[in-house]
């Protein structure tokens, strides 16, 4: 079976000759989207949730019954239904292949910038902003392979990985439902997704916004239960690169960090030989659920985690850090904005965050093929070392911005 072919996934970029000056540090100010007086926005509920958080300026939230007067019911992932309801103002829906239960949402701006995301996984597979040379360029790195049963396995892109401790039971939002689309292709396009744990009264929203020069992912967690909840997680972005050898992180000098085993999620893209000083370290690829005590982590994993943490704390000394070496770090005092510069592709990305206090950075190293499967840099706006505590009847917001300063 031939693997799925998705536009923007694993495409080779034209190699431009020449390099940027090492003193060039592109910066950009992201414009906050302003809602336009477009047509009335309907809400898609499949099925309708048992509660909706009433968002206001106060941090305390009172649960209210959902309004059904403006609700439109549509069979889950009925592409024709979604296209009829939301397919305008730069947004379109399409199936991926016959028999597949996923669909692609495409957002297109008037200036040519394009972003794509998949439902129900919520994975952003492509972001092509308009560049300085007048054409668009893919900034995300995504790989498609074939699974054991012939299904498409997709890794990379931009994804959300959260883990909630609900009275000793782990829950992660994995399946997302489209709740609404607003804006227009002239200023911005905004797609809202939702995932819920009905039994625990936890609601997680993703608000994905495409502008002329930026793509942002905003996370809103609402706790309408009677008790506090704790969670960890990150918004993880795989940024494509010619090779990590030609890629630099600018602006991290003086930031404290911890070296950790790579973050392993449903969409992680990690070479099997990463960190292979011995086979034990290769087997040590694991997620960060072990940072919560009493979560059923076995003794061997806990011992390995403690050994890995020993003596791997430091401070970043390089403000123009080359990412050629293998690395997996969590920065605890990184600036809110920093730049990833790829001198091979002659482009840069300004990465910003709000709400999250940590920065996750992963490089597979430069021992792999240029412009190949492992030519990328992974950044994540994160809460991994220090869990977030969300009190009863309250909300939390976090955000990642990928800004294009190359216009």
TABEL-V583956 format. One record per residue. N is the residue number from 0. RES is the residue in one letter. PSI is psi in degrees with one decimal (none if undefined). OMEGA is omega as a letter, one per 30 degrees, with the letter a starting at -180 (* if undefined). NEAR is the number of other ideal C-beta (glycine too) atoms within 12 Angstrom. Layout:
{{N/RES/PSI/OMEGA/NEAR} {N/RES/PSI/OMEGA/NEAR}}
This chain:
{{0/X/137.1/l/13} {1/X/131.4/l/10} {2/X/152.7/l/20} {3/X/142.6/l/29} {4/X/112.4/a/18} {5/X/131.6/l/33} {6/X/133.9/l/23} {7/X/-3.3/a/34} {8/X/123.5/l/36} {9/X/40.7/l/32} {10/X/145.6/l/24} {11/X/134.5/a/19} {12/X/150.2/l/30} {13/X/132.0/l/18} {14/X/121.5/l/20} {15/X/140.9/l/21} {16/X/155.4/l/10} {17/X/166.0/a/12} {18/X/155.5/l/19} {19/X/152.6/l/27} {20/X/139.6/l/13} {21/X/-13.1/l/14} {22/X/-3.4/a/12} {23/X/118.4/l/21} {24/X/93.9/a/22} {25/X/136.4/l/30} {26/X/158.3/a/23} {27/X/145.7/l/25} {28/X/125.1/a/15} {29/X/127.9/l/28} {30/X/132.9/l/16} {31/X/125.5/a/17} {32/X/140.5/l/27} {33/X/125.4/a/16} {34/X/132.6/a/16} {35/X/153.3/l/18} {36/X/65.4/l/11} {37/X/-167.0/a/24} {38/X/160.8/a/15} {39/X/133.5/a/13} {40/X/119.4/l/27} {41/X/155.6/l/26} {42/X/132.4/l/28} {43/X/122.0/a/34} {44/X/114.1/a/28} {45/X/90.2/f/27} {46/X/172.5/l/17} {47/X/135.6/a/24} {48/X/156.7/a/31} {49/X/-16.7/l/20} {50/X/157.5/l/27} {51/X/133.3/l/29} {52/X/131.3/l/35} {53/X/102.4/a/20} {54/X/124.6/l/22} {55/X/-170.8/a/11} {56/X/-19.7/a/8} {57/X/148.6/l/12} {58/X/-18.0/l/18} {59/X/136.0/a/19} {60/X/137.5/l/28} {61/X/128.3/l/19} {62/X/142.2/l/24} {63/X/159.3/l/17} {64/X/142.6/a/15} {65/X/144.4/l/22} {66/X/129.4/a/15} {67/X/-4.5/a/15} {68/X/-39.1/a/12} {69/X/9.0/a/17} {70/X/143.6/l/22} {71/X/118.0/l/25} {72/X/138.2/l/18} {73/X/139.5/l/27} {74/X/140.7/a/17} {75/X/128.1/l/21} {76/X/36.2/l/29} {77/X/103.6/a/22} {78/X/-41.5/a/29} {79/X/-41.3/l/17} {80/X/-44.4/l/21} {81/X/-40.3/l/34} {82/X/-40.2/l/23} {83/X/-36.6/a/17} {84/X/-39.8/a/30} {85/X/-3.8/a/38} {86/X/74.0/l/22} {87/X/173.6/l/22} {88/X/38.1/l/26} {89/X/4.2/a/33} {90/X/133.7/l/38} {91/X/157.3/a/27} {92/X/141.6/l/32} {93/X/150.6/l/23} {94/X/159.9/a/23} {95/X/-46.8/l/32} {96/X/161.3/a/21} {97/X/134.2/l/9} {98/X/-10.3/l/12} {99/X/141.2/a/22} {100/X/17.1/l/20} {101/X/161.8/l/31} {102/X/162.5/a/33} {103/X/133.5/l/36} {104/X/123.9/a/43} {105/X/128.7/l/37} {106/X/127.5/a/41} {107/X/124.2/l/31} {108/X/160.6/l/34} {109/X/-31.2/a/20} {110/X/0.3/l/24} {111/X/-11.9/l/23} {112/X/137.8/a/38} {113/X/142.2/l/36} {114/X/148.7/l/46} {115/X/142.6/l/39} {116/X/154.6/a/44} {117/X/144.6/l/41} {118/X/142.1/g/39} {119/X/7.1/a/27} {120/X/-24.8/a/37} {121/X/9.7/a/40} {122/X/127.2/l/46} {123/X/115.2/a/48} {124/X/-17.5/a/47} {125/X/140.2/l/40} {126/X/111.4/a/47} {127/X/93.9/l/34} {128/X/161.3/l/39} {129/X/131.7/a/28} {130/X/176.6/a/29} {131/X/-24.1/a/21} {132/X/5.4/l/17} {133/X/-3.8/l/11} {134/X/167.3/l/20} {135/X/157.6/l/31} {136/X/137.3/l/37} {137/X/127.1/l/41} {138/X/-16.4/a/47} {139/X/152.3/a/46} {140/X/121.7/a/48} {141/X/139.7/a/41} {142/X/136.6/l/34} {143/X/128.2/l/32} {144/X/175.4/a/21} {145/X/130.5/l/16} {146/X/-180.0/a/14} {147/X/-32.8/a/9} {148/X/18.4/l/8} {149/X/1.0/a/15} {150/X/157.8/l/19} {151/X/129.1/l/30} {152/X/118.4/a/23} {153/X/130.1/l/41} {154/X/155.5/l/33} {155/X/-147.9/a/43} {156/X/-155.2/l/45} {157/X/124.9/a/48} {158/X/160.2/l/41} {159/X/129.2/l/44} {160/X/105.7/l/38} {161/X/146.3/l/47} {162/X/121.2/a/35} {163/X/139.4/l/40} {164/X/101.9/a/31} {165/X/87.0/a/26} {166/X/45.9/l/19} {167/X/-2.0/l/16} {168/X/130.0/a/19} {169/X/138.0/l/28} {170/X/136.4/l/29} {171/X/135.0/l/27} {172/X/114.1/a/33} {173/X/-32.0/a/25} {174/X/129.7/a/26} {175/X/142.3/l/39} {176/X/137.8/l/34} {177/X/126.6/l/43} {178/X/-22.4/l/39} {179/X/159.5/l/33} {180/X/136.2/l/40} {181/X/171.4/a/32} {182/X/-166.0/l/34} {183/X/168.7/a/28} {184/X/-7.4/l/28} {185/X/-35.6/a/18} {186/X/-54.3/l/28} {187/X/159.1/l/38} {188/X/130.5/a/42} {189/X/125.8/l/39} {190/X/128.3/a/43} {191/X/126.8/l/37} {192/X/155.6/a/38} {193/X/144.9/l/38} {194/X/140.2/a/32} {195/X/148.7/l/35} {196/X/99.3/a/32} {197/X/-40.7/a/18} {198/X/-34.6/a/14} {199/X/2.6/l/31} {200/X/43.6/l/30} {201/X/130.6/l/42} {202/X/131.2/l/40} {203/X/129.3/l/44} {204/X/143.1/l/37} {205/X/126.5/l/43} {206/X/105.3/a/36} {207/X/121.9/a/48} {208/X/125.2/l/39} {209/X/123.4/l/48} {210/X/-172.9/a/38} {211/X/-33.2/a/33} {212/X/20.4/a/36} {213/X/152.2/l/40} {214/X/124.2/a/47} {215/X/149.6/l/41} {216/X/110.7/l/46} {217/X/135.5/a/34} {218/X/131.0/l/43} {219/X/117.7/l/33} {220/X/123.0/l/42} {221/X/126.5/l/37} {222/X/103.0/l/35} {223/X/17.4/l/34} {224/X/178.9/a/28} {225/X/0.7/a/14} {226/X/163.7/l/20} {227/X/153.8/l/22} {228/X/155.5/l/38} {229/X/142.0/l/33} {230/X/155.2/l/39} {231/X/170.8/l/38} {232/X/-173.4/a/43} {233/X/153.6/l/44} {234/X/114.6/a/46} {235/X/127.3/a/45} {236/X/130.3/l/44} {237/X/107.4/a/47} {238/X/123.9/a/44} {239/X/148.8/a/45} {240/X/154.7/l/46} {241/X/-46.5/l/35} {242/X/148.4/l/33} {243/X/-24.0/l/41} {244/X/-31.3/a/26} {245/X/12.3/a/30} {246/X/141.6/a/42} {247/X/144.4/l/36} {248/X/120.4/a/42} {249/X/123.8/l/34} {250/X/11.4/a/29} {251/X/3.5/a/35} {252/X/133.1/l/20} {253/X/-0.5/a/19} {254/X/132.8/l/28} {255/X/148.1/a/23} {256/X/161.0/l/30} {257/X/132.7/l/34} {258/X/129.8/a/27} {259/X/162.6/l/38} {260/X/149.4/a/37} {261/X/146.9/l/37} {262/X/119.4/a/40} {263/X/114.8/a/28} {264/X/-176.4/l/38} {265/X/-24.7/a/25} {266/X/13.0/l/36} {267/X/145.6/l/34} {268/X/96.0/a/42} {269/X/128.9/l/35} {270/X/138.5/a/29} {271/X/-24.5/a/19} {272/X/5.3/a/18} {273/X/130.9/l/30} {274/X/27.9/a/29} {275/X/66.6/l/18} {276/X/-35.5/l/13} {277/X/165.4/a/12} {278/X/-24.2/a/12} {279/X/-38.0/a/17} {280/X/-34.1/l/23} {281/X/-37.2/l/20} {282/X/-8.1/a/19} {283/X/2.5/l/30} {284/X/120.4/a/30} {285/X/162.0/l/27} {286/X/-174.7/a/34} {287/X/25.5/l/40} {288/X/-23.0/a/32} {289/X/-7.9/l/32} {290/X/-12.2/l/34} {291/X/127.8/l/30} {292/X/147.2/l/14} {293/X/21.7/a/15} {294/X/18.8/l/24} {295/X/23.8/l/15} {296/X/129.7/a/21} {297/X/163.6/a/13} {298/X/-37.8/a/11} {299/X/-43.3/l/15} {300/X/-40.3/l/24} {301/X/-41.7/l/22} {302/X/-40.7/l/16} {303/X/-39.9/l/24} {304/X/-42.7/a/28} {305/X/-40.1/l/18} {306/X/-38.0/a/17} {307/X/-33.3/a/28} {308/X/-21.7/a/21} {309/X/125.3/l/13} {310/X/16.2/a/10} {311/X/29.1/l/20} {312/X/141.2/a/18} {313/X/-173.1/l/20} {314/X/132.4/a/17} {315/X/126.2/a/30} {316/X/-11.9/a/13} {317/X/117.8/l/20} {318/X/-9.3/l/22} {319/X/68.3/a/25} {320/X/122.7/l/31} {321/X/138.4/a/27} {322/X/28.6/a/38} {323/X/-30.3/a/25} {324/X/152.8/l/22} {325/X/134.4/l/30} {326/X/149.0/l/36} {327/X/104.5/a/38} {328/X/154.9/l/39} {329/X/113.9/l/40} {330/X/129.9/a/41} {331/X/-9.6/a/27} {332/X/35.6/a/20} {333/X/153.0/l/36} {334/X/159.4/a/23} {335/X/-25.8/a/24} {336/X/136.3/l/32} {337/X/168.6/a/36} {338/X/136.2/l/35} {339/X/116.9/a/45} {340/X/126.9/l/40} {341/X/105.3/a/40} {342/X/-22.5/l/30} {343/X/-40.4/a/30} {344/X/-5.0/l/38} {345/X/49.2/l/27} {346/X/166.6/l/41} {347/X/161.4/l/40} {348/X/128.9/l/46} {349/X/118.5/a/38} {350/X/124.7/a/48} {351/X/160.9/a/36} {352/X/157.4/l/36} {353/X/146.3/l/23} {354/X/-50.5/l/28} {355/X/141.6/a/40} {356/X/-8.0/a/28} {357/X/155.2/l/37} {358/X/122.1/l/41} {359/X/130.8/l/45} {360/X/130.9/a/45} {361/X/134.3/l/44} {362/X/129.4/l/40} {363/X/-4.4/a/39} {364/X/168.8/a/29} {365/X/20.3/l/27} {366/X/7.8/a/20} {367/X/172.3/a/26} {368/X/136.5/l/16} {369/X/141.7/l/24} {370/X/28.7/a/25} {371/X/-162.0/a/23} {372/X/-31.7/a/27} {373/X/30.1/l/34} {374/X/82.7/a/41} {375/X/167.4/l/46} {376/X/134.0/a/49} {377/X/125.9/l/49} {378/X/147.1/a/47} {379/X/128.7/l/43} {380/X/120.0/a/42} {381/X/160.6/l/45} {382/X/82.0/a/37} {383/X/-44.8/l/40} {384/X/-37.1/a/32} {385/X/106.7/l/20} {386/X/153.1/l/28} {387/X/131.2/l/34} {388/X/124.2/a/20} {389/X/114.5/a/39} {390/X/169.0/a/21} {391/X/142.6/l/22} {392/X/44.0/l/24} {393/X/175.4/a/29} {394/X/162.2/l/32} {395/X/142.1/l/35} {396/X/140.3/l/27} {397/X/157.3/a/36} {398/X/143.0/l/31} {399/X/140.9/l/44} {400/X/131.8/l/40} {401/X/106.7/a/45} {402/X/139.9/a/35} {403/X/104.2/a/40} {404/X/19.5/a/32} {405/X/8.7/l/32} {406/X/none/*/26}}
